[in-house]
Amino acid sequence: MDTKSSTNTTTNSTPPEVLVSEVMKEGFANMGIQASIGLGTGFLAGLVLARGGGASATRKIIAGFGGGIGLGSAWTKCSIQLEEALGAEKN
């Protein structure tokens, strides 16, 4: 009786087009999530750091900075995963 599972697949059997598509799809989803978290965190930081009546522009800048950090970190992670997937595909 064979106890090995036939559902285990390796990255070598996955075509590169499918692999890139899966990594990019996951990356874009993470970008949206992390950019939203960054915007929310930046908004809260803007409320604390830029108190006062005339500080709405400063709050927007801080929130935008947080969103940019979230988006950039998600893009970097996606880029690294894509390079690893394609590097493993070449070997």
PyMOL commands that set and color helices and strands:
alter all, ss='L'
color gray80, all
select helices_A, chain A and resi 11-13+16-49+56-90
alter helices_A, ss='H'
color red, helices_A
deselect
rebuild
show_as cartoon
